[in-house]
Amino acid sequence: MTVTTLPVAAMTLALPYGLVVGAAYLLALRLNARLYLENGPLWRPIGLMLVRLFGSVALLGAAVPWGWAPTLMALAGFGLARPLVLHWLDRRDRAAAGAAAAAAGNRGEG
């Protein structure tokens, strides 16, 4: 019985693990783009890019000892993180824009 429950448990945990790794990767990518656009030193965005790349490879590579199915689930979670994070960021940005427009309307601007 433990032979069949271990892969199922690992697969169940691998999907949220991949989601967290993917969300961290995408949020770091967003920060990386901002660092490139700022007038700061160039080593900061390059360093973050290397940490983002090697960190995601190392964290997803940590799922390999769990087996091929949990590793595939972790990669699926990593891919699934993109639409979820983009949706969350879009909702957050729209709420901030709406609050700014409401504040401008209350001041008589616009």
N, C-alpha and C positions, 0 to 999 in steps of 0.2 A: 504494500500500500504506500509506503514512503517513497518508492521509486516513481510512482505516478504523481504524487502530490508535490514533490520538490520542483519539477519543471513547471507545474501549474502555478505554484506560489512564486517562483522566480519570474515567470511571464507576467503575473499579476503585478509584481513590484517593478518590473522593467519598464512598463509603459509610463507610469508617473515619473520614474527616474529619468527617462528620455525627455519627457515634457519639461522637467526642471532644468536639465542640461540645455535643451533647446531654447527655453525662455531666457536663461542666463546668457546664452550665446547671442541672441537677438538684441537683448537690452545692452549688452556690451558693444554690439555692432552699432547701435544707435549712438551710444556715447562716443564710439570711435569716429563716427562721421562728424559729430560736433567738434571733437578735438582737431580733426583735419581742417575744419572751417575756421577755427579760432586762430589768432595770431600768436599762439604759443610755440614752444619748442617742438620740433618735428619728432623728437625721440618719444614723446608721450603717446601719440597715436600709433606709432610703429610698435612700441613696446606693448600697448594694449592689444594690437592686432595679433602679435605673436603669442601673448598670453591667451587670448580668445581662441586662436587656432589650436595651439598645443594643449590647452586645457580641455577643450571639447573632445579632441582626439583621445586624450588620456582618460577622460571620464567615460566616454563611450567604449573605449578599449577595456575598461574595467569590467564591463558586462560580458566580455568574451569567455571567461572561465565558467559563467553560468550556463553556457551552451549556445547552440545556434539559434534556437527559438527565442529565448529571452534577449539575445543580442539583437535579433530582428525586431522584437517588440520595442527595445530601447531606441533603435533607429526610427521606428515608426512614430514613437513619441516625440523624438527630436523633430521629425518632419511635421507632425501635427501641431507643434508649438507655434509655428509661423502664423497660420491663420488666427489662432487664439490670441497671440500677443498683438498682432496687427489690429484685430478687432478691439481688444482692450485699449490700446493706445489711441485708436480712432475715437472711441467713446469718450475717453478722458480728454482728448484735445477738443472735441466738440462741446463737452460740458464746460471746459475752461473758456472757450470762445463765447459760448452763450452767457456765461457769468460776466465776462468782460463787456459784452454788448449790453447786458442789462444794467451794469454799473454805469456805462457811458450814457444810456438812456435816462437814468435817474439824475445824472448831472446836467442833462439838457444838451449833450453833445450828439453829433451824428445825425 
